[in-house]
Amino acid sequence: MSPDRLLIRAAVGTAIVALGALAALPLPARAGETGGPAAKGTDAPHATSPATATSAPAGANGVRPSDPATLRRLVARGGYLVRGAACADCHTPLRMGPNGPEPDLARGLSGHPEGMALPPAPAAAGPWLWGGAGSNTAFWGPWGVSYSANLTPDADTGLGAWSDADFIRTMRTGKHLGVGRPVLPPMPWSATGSLSDDDLRAMLAWLKSRPAVRNRVPAPQPPALAAPKPAEPSAAGARPVSSAPLPGSPVALLRP
């Protein structure tokens, strides 16, 4: 082989080696990237948890992420959690349908209807210490009478004016807005409060995405005002039993 061919071949080899070395150098990280390796056990290119990526926290005033995709993911996560917690079971009133009690979807998540008048709660008898109305939005027990709250985003009667911090404090402390009256049974606030801040923010985001329903839920009644005086025991020591339907029966209370 001629000396000229040897020189050309050597030059080409040197260029290939140089290009390979350049390709092996790390590229500078773009804005918003960590530039580091992927988190162990994930397929993500950056060490960012799904909760951080999809549920950007809102500020204390309840401002939501401006990125539409992030907001959609936040709301979708909240809907999944609200449905899984069966919030509508107690916060959407029942009405009598052709096949029996059914959710009143026009009042979805709006709590106990303000125009639904209830008779006095029955007195506790034997092991029966608490119960509920046929609408499944009013409950009585040793705590008095409690009513399911309006969870829709109505600013005056629902959660429209609540910030993320308000919602989180309420679920963490079991007190209205974190400082007010106790959140009464059967609301499972301690279970809901065990969720992460990001999950609670997502739940509120989904609730605020639903149609607002103006419905002012009655204030709870303390025990002294809620229940009648128990009947006197009979001579045999047994409590009298009434055959009349209990207040709160579906037939009596679920009519439109």
C-alpha positions in Angstrom: 0.0 0.0 0.0 1.4 3.4 -0.9 2.4 5.9 1.8 -0.4 8.3 0.6 -3.1 5.6 1.2 -1.7 4.9 4.7 -1.9 8.6 5.6 -5.5 8.9 4.5 -6.6 5.7 6.4 -4.9 7.0 9.6 -6.6 10.4 9.3 -10.0 8.7 8.8 -9.5 6.5 11.9 -8.5 9.5 14.0 -11.6 11.4 13.0 -13.9 8.4 13.9 -12.3 8.1 17.3 -12.8 11.8 18.0 -16.5 11.7 17.0 -17.0 8.7 19.3 -15.5 10.6 22.2 -17.8 13.6 21.5 -20.9 11.4 21.4 -20.0 10.0 24.8 -19.9 13.4 26.5 -23.1 14.2 28.5 -25.3 16.9 27.0 -26.1 19.9 29.1 -29.5 19.7 31.0 -32.4 21.7 29.6 -34.4 24.0 31.7 -36.5 22.0 34.2 -34.4 18.8 33.9 -32.2 17.4 36.6 -29.5 16.2 34.1 -29.1 13.2 36.4 -29.8 9.5 35.9 -33.4 8.2 36.0 -34.7 7.2 39.4 -34.1 3.6 40.3 -37.1 1.4 39.5 -38.9 3.9 37.2 -39.0 4.5 33.5 -39.0 8.3 33.9 -36.0 10.2 32.5 -35.7 12.2 35.7 -35.9 11.5 39.4 -39.4 12.9 39.8 -42.2 11.0 41.5 -45.6 10.7 39.8 -47.2 12.7 42.7 -44.8 15.6 42.1 -45.3 15.5 38.4 -49.0 15.3 38.2 -50.3 17.1 41.2 -48.5 20.4 41.4 -49.6 22.0 44.7 -51.8 25.0 44.6 -51.1 28.1 46.7 -52.8 29.1 49.9 -55.5 31.0 47.9 -56.4 27.8 46.0 -54.9 28.9 42.6 -54.6 25.9 40.3 -51.7 25.0 38.0 -51.9 27.0 34.8 -50.7 24.1 32.6 -53.9 22.5 31.2 -52.4 19.0 31.1 -51.2 19.2 34.7 -54.6 20.5 35.8 -56.4 17.7 33.9 -54.2 15.1 35.7 -54.8 16.7 39.1 -58.6 16.7 38.6 -58.6 13.2 37.3 -56.7 12.0 40.3 -59.1 13.8 42.6 -62.1 12.2 40.9 -60.6 8.8 41.4 -60.1 9.5 45.1 -63.6 11.0 45.7 -65.3 8.1 43.9 -63.2 5.5 45.8 -64.1 7.2 49.1 -67.8 7.0 48.2 -68.3 10.7 49.1 -71.5 10.8 47.1 -73.1 8.1 49.2 -73.8 10.6 51.9 -73.4 14.0 50.2 -75.8 13.3 47.3 -79.4 13.1 48.7 -81.6 10.2 47.7 -85.1 10.5 46.3 -87.8 8.0 45.6 -87.6 6.7 42.1 -89.8 4.1 40.3 -87.6 1.3 41.7 -87.0 2.7 45.1 -84.5 5.3 46.5 -82.0 6.6 44.0 -79.5 9.5 44.0 -80.9 12.9 43.1 -78.2 13.8 40.5 -79.5 17.3 40.1 -78.4 17.8 43.7 -75.2 15.9 43.3 -72.8 16.4 46.2 -74.8 19.3 47.6 -75.5 17.7 51.0 -78.7 17.7 52.9 -81.4 19.7 51.1 -82.2 22.9 53.0 -85.9 22.6 52.3 -86.3 19.1 53.7 -87.9 19.4 57.1 -87.4 16.4 59.5 -89.3 15.4 62.5 -87.4 15.0 65.8 -84.9 12.2 65.8 -86.0 9.0 67.6 -84.6 8.2 71.0 -81.9 5.6 71.2 -83.2 2.2 72.3 -81.2 -0.7 73.5 -78.2 -1.3 71.2 -79.6 1.0 68.5 -77.6 4.1 69.3 -77.6 6.0 66.0 -79.3 6.0 62.6 -80.1 8.1 59.5 -82.9 9.7 57.5 -84.1 8.1 54.3 -82.3 10.8 52.2 -79.0 9.5 53.7 -78.0 13.0 54.4 -79.1 13.4 58.0 -77.9 11.3 60.9 -78.6 11.1 64.6 -76.7 9.7 67.6 -75.1 10.6 70.8 -73.5 13.6 69.1 -77.0 15.0 68.2 -78.1 15.5 64.6 -75.6 16.0 61.8 -76.2 16.9 58.1 -74.1 16.1 55.1 -72.2 19.2 53.9 -72.4 20.8 50.5 -69.3 19.8 48.6 -70.1 21.7 45.4 -68.1 24.8 44.4 -70.9 27.2 45.3 -69.1 30.2 46.8 -71.7 31.0 49.4 -73.0 27.6 50.6 -70.4 25.1 49.4 -66.6 24.8 49.0 -66.1 27.5 46.4 -64.3 29.9 48.9 -62.2 27.1 50.5 -58.5 27.1 49.8 -56.4 23.9 49.7 -55.1 24.8 53.2 -58.7 25.1 54.5 -59.6 21.6 53.2 -56.4 20.0 54.4 -56.7 21.5 57.9 -60.3 20.3 58.2 -59.4 16.8 57.2 -56.3 16.7 59.4 -57.9 18.2 62.6 -61.6 17.1 62.3 -62.6 20.7 62.9 -64.4 23.0 60.5 -61.7 25.0 58.6 -59.3 23.6 61.1 -60.4 25.8 64.0 -64.2 25.7 64.2 -66.8 23.2 65.4 -66.0 19.4 65.2 -66.7 17.5 62.0 -69.4 15.1 63.3 -70.1 11.5 62.5 -70.5 9.6 60.3 -68.0 11.7 58.3 -64.8 9.6 58.3 -62.5 12.6 58.4 -59.7 10.7 60.1 -59.5 8.3 57.2 -59.6 11.0 54.6 -57.1 13.0 56.6 -54.6 10.1 56.4 -54.2 10.9 52.7 -51.2 13.0 51.5 -51.5 16.7 50.9 -51.3 16.2 47.2 -54.2 13.7 47.3 -56.3 16.1 49.3 -55.5 19.0 46.9 -56.5 16.7 44.0 -59.8 15.9 45.7 -60.7 19.5 46.2 -59.7 20.3 42.6 -62.1 17.7 41.4 -64.9 18.9 43.7 -64.4 22.4 42.5 -64.7 21.2 38.9 -68.3 19.9 39.4 -71.4 22.0 38.9 -72.1 24.4 41.7 -75.4 23.9 43.6 -76.7 26.6 45.9 -77.9 24.7 49.0 -77.5 25.9 52.5 -77.2 22.9 54.7 -78.8 23.3 58.2 -76.5 23.6 61.2 -76.0 20.5 63.3 -78.1 20.1 66.4 -76.5 19.3 69.8 -77.8 16.3 71.7 -80.0 18.3 74.1 -82.0 19.7 71.1 -81.8 16.7 68.8 -83.5 13.8 70.6 -86.7 13.5 72.6 -86.7 12.3 76.2 -86.6 8.4 76.2 -89.9 6.7 77.1 -90.2 5.4 80.6 -89.7 1.6 80.9 -92.7 -0.6 81.4 -93.4 -2.4 84.6 -91.6 -5.4 83.3 -88.5 -3.3 82.7 -88.8 -3.5 78.9 -88.8 -0.3 76.7 -92.1 0.2 74.8 -91.8 -0.6 71.1 -93.7 1.4 68.6 -95.0 -0.1 65.4 -95.0 3.4 63.6 -92.3 3.9 61.0 -89.2 5.6 62.2 -88.8 9.3 61.2 -86.6 9.3 58.1 -88.2 6.4 56.3 -87.8 6.6 52.5 -91.6 6.8 52.0 -92.0 9.8 54.3 -88.9 11.8 53.3 -87.9 11.0 49.7 -90.8 12.5 47.9 -89.8 15.4 45.7 
